Amino acid sequence: MGREVEWKYRASSQVLKEIQKLYSGFTAITMETTYFDTPDEALQSRKWMLRRRLENGVAVYTLKTPLPDGSRGEWETKCNPSEIIEKLCKLGAPVELKALTESGLAAVCAARFTRLAALIELPRCGVELALDQGCFLAGDRERPFCELEVEWKSGGEEDAAAFAQSLAQRFHLEPEPKSKAQRAMELRIK
């Protein structure tokens, strides 16, 4: 299991442009994400997220589950759609996933965005800086979003947190406590 630790902040396009000028090595990735759930919303009720993300056209399936410390368990695989659950469980995802999804899965909402991503090596840690702009989609509804993500990759987790907080302070950014999946789901039920 991978453990994902990240800090998200609401941002404007202008702020993202300013941050992009401060760091080099950004790569553009076109993201098309579809979020899935069971007919009885068993995944959402557990705060689990199952998605297919096309990253520059390549499908990557991911399951994320909450962990007690506020981070998330994360399992990721490239596979055929018929193999998703089996592959994720082989990687260590909760075996309960098989039983929960026996009734099937359906796409419930989506997000489309462009990510500018750069790996940043700081003195005592490494982070991925992601500048995301796009929209959430649910039925005929659409809502734009713009955000900054700092994901801890190596070294001191506290140092990564301090870096994220320093960017937030410098650019007067508000934390975004909800995941993209949560915000897309909200659009579906409003």
C-alpha positions as CSV (number, residue, x, y, z in Angstrom):
1,M,0.0,0.0,0.0
2,G,1.1,3.5,-0.8
3,R,0.4,6.2,1.8
4,E,-0.6,9.5,0.3
5,V,0.1,12.7,2.3
6,E,-0.8,15.9,0.6
7,W,-1.9,19.5,1.3
8,K,-4.5,21.1,-1.0
9,Y,-5.3,24.8,-1.4
10,R,-7.8,26.8,-3.4
11,A,-6.0,29.1,-5.8
12,S,-6.7,31.4,-8.7
13,S,-5.2,31.0,-12.2
14,Q,-3.0,34.0,-11.6
15,V,-1.6,32.6,-8.4
16,L,-0.8,29.3,-10.2
17,K,1.1,31.3,-12.8
18,E,3.1,33.1,-10.2
19,I,4.0,29.8,-8.5
20,Q,4.9,28.2,-11.8
21,K,7.5,31.1,-12.3
22,L,9.2,30.1,-9.0
23,Y,10.0,26.5,-9.9
24,S,11.2,24.7,-13.0
25,G,10.6,21.3,-14.5
26,F,6.8,21.3,-14.8
27,T,5.2,18.7,-17.0
28,A,1.7,19.2,-18.4
29,I,-0.6,16.2,-17.9
30,T,-4.2,16.1,-19.3
31,M,-6.4,14.4,-16.7
32,E,-9.8,12.9,-17.3
33,T,-11.1,11.2,-14.1
34,T,-14.2,9.1,-13.7
35,Y,-15.4,8.2,-10.2
36,F,-17.2,5.0,-9.6
37,D,-19.5,3.6,-6.9
38,T,-21.9,0.7,-6.3
39,P,-25.7,1.1,-6.7
40,D,-26.0,1.4,-2.9
41,E,-23.1,3.9,-2.6
42,A,-21.1,1.4,-0.5
43,L,-17.8,3.0,-1.4
44,Q,-18.8,6.6,-0.7
45,S,-20.4,5.5,2.6
46,R,-16.9,4.3,3.7
47,K,-15.2,7.4,2.3
48,W,-13.5,5.1,-0.2
49,M,-12.8,6.5,-3.7
50,L,-12.4,4.4,-6.8
51,R,-11.5,6.2,-10.0
52,R,-10.2,5.7,-13.5
53,R,-7.9,8.5,-14.5
54,L,-6.7,8.9,-18.1
55,E,-3.3,10.6,-17.8
56,N,-2.4,11.8,-21.2
57,G,-4.7,9.0,-22.5
58,V,-3.3,6.2,-20.4
59,A,-5.8,4.6,-18.0
60,V,-4.8,4.3,-14.3
61,Y,-7.2,2.8,-11.7
62,T,-6.9,3.9,-8.1
63,L,-8.5,3.1,-4.8
64,K,-8.1,5.5,-1.9
65,T,-9.2,4.8,1.7
66,P,-8.9,7.0,4.8
67,L,-6.3,6.2,7.4
68,P,-6.5,7.1,11.1
69,D,-3.7,9.8,10.8
70,G,-5.6,11.8,8.2
71,S,-3.5,10.4,5.3
72,R,-4.9,8.0,2.7
73,G,-4.1,4.4,1.7
74,E,-3.6,4.3,-2.0
75,W,-3.4,1.4,-4.5
76,E,-2.9,2.1,-8.2
77,T,-2.8,-0.2,-11.3
78,K,-2.9,0.0,-15.1
79,C,-5.1,-2.9,-16.2
80,N,-8.2,-3.9,-18.3
81,P,-11.5,-2.7,-16.8
82,S,-12.6,-6.3,-16.1
83,E,-9.5,-6.8,-13.8
84,I,-9.8,-3.6,-11.7
85,I,-11.0,-5.1,-8.4
86,E,-8.8,-8.3,-8.6
87,K,-5.7,-6.3,-9.4
88,L,-6.3,-3.7,-6.6
89,C,-6.8,-6.5,-4.0
90,K,-3.7,-8.3,-5.2
91,L,-1.8,-5.0,-4.5
92,G,-3.1,-5.0,-0.9
93,A,-6.4,-3.0,-1.1
94,P,-9.0,-4.2,1.4
95,V,-10.3,-7.6,0.4
96,E,-13.8,-6.3,1.4
97,L,-13.7,-4.4,-1.9
98,K,-14.6,-7.7,-3.8
99,A,-17.8,-8.2,-1.8
100,L,-18.8,-4.5,-1.9
101,T,-18.6,-4.4,-5.7
102,E,-20.3,-7.7,-6.5
103,S,-23.5,-5.7,-7.4
104,G,-21.5,-3.8,-10.0
105,L,-19.9,-0.4,-10.4
106,A,-21.2,2.7,-12.2
107,A,-19.7,6.0,-13.1
108,V,-21.2,8.6,-10.9
109,C,-19.3,11.8,-11.6
110,A,-16.1,13.1,-13.2
111,A,-13.4,15.7,-13.3
112,R,-11.4,17.0,-16.3
113,F,-8.4,19.1,-15.7
114,T,-4.8,20.0,-16.7
115,R,-2.1,19.4,-14.2
116,L,1.3,21.1,-14.3
117,A,3.4,18.8,-12.1
118,A,7.0,19.2,-10.9
119,L,9.1,17.2,-8.4
120,I,10.8,19.7,-6.1
121,E,13.9,18.6,-4.1
122,L,14.0,20.7,-0.9
123,P,16.9,20.6,1.6
124,R,15.2,18.0,3.8
125,C,12.4,16.5,1.7
126,G,11.0,16.0,-1.7
127,V,7.5,17.0,-2.8
128,E,5.4,17.0,-6.0
129,L,4.0,20.4,-6.7
130,A,0.8,20.1,-8.8
131,L,-1.1,23.1,-10.3
132,D,-4.6,21.9,-11.3
133,Q,-7.2,23.8,-13.4
134,G,-10.3,22.3,-14.8
135,C,-13.9,21.4,-14.0
136,F,-16.1,18.8,-12.1
137,L,-18.8,17.1,-14.0
138,A,-22.0,15.4,-12.9
139,G,-24.9,14.8,-15.2
140,D,-25.5,18.1,-17.0
141,R,-23.8,20.1,-14.2
142,E,-20.3,21.5,-14.4
143,R,-18.2,23.5,-11.9
144,P,-14.7,25.0,-12.5
145,F,-11.9,24.6,-10.0
146,C,-8.4,25.7,-9.6
147,E,-6.0,24.4,-6.9
148,L,-2.5,23.8,-5.7
149,E,-1.4,20.4,-4.3
150,V,1.8,19.7,-2.4
151,E,2.4,15.9,-2.1
152,W,5.1,14.6,0.2
153,K,7.4,12.2,-1.6
154,S,10.5,11.7,0.5
155,G,12.4,12.9,3.5
156,G,10.8,14.7,6.4
157,E,7.0,14.8,6.3
158,E,7.1,17.8,8.7
159,D,9.4,19.6,6.3
160,A,7.0,19.0,3.4
161,A,4.1,20.3,5.6
162,A,6.2,23.4,6.4
163,F,6.9,24.0,2.7
164,A,3.2,23.7,1.8
165,Q,2.2,26.1,4.7
166,S,4.9,28.6,3.5
167,L,3.4,28.6,0.0
168,A,-0.1,29.0,1.5
169,Q,1.0,32.0,3.6
170,R,3.0,33.6,0.8
171,F,0.1,33.5,-1.6
172,H,-2.8,33.8,0.9
173,L,-4.3,30.5,0.0
174,E,-7.1,28.8,1.8
175,P,-6.9,25.1,2.5
176,E,-9.2,22.8,0.5
177,P,-10.3,20.1,2.9
178,K,-12.3,18.1,0.3
179,S,-11.0,15.8,-2.3
180,K,-11.8,16.2,-6.0
181,A,-14.0,13.1,-5.7
182,Q,-16.0,14.7,-2.8
183,R,-16.5,17.9,-4.7
184,A,-17.6,16.1,-7.8
185,M,-20.0,14.0,-5.8
186,E,-21.5,17.2,-4.2
187,L,-22.2,18.6,-7.7
188,R,-24.1,15.4,-8.5
189,I,-26.5,15.7,-5.6
190,K,-27.1,19.5,-5.6
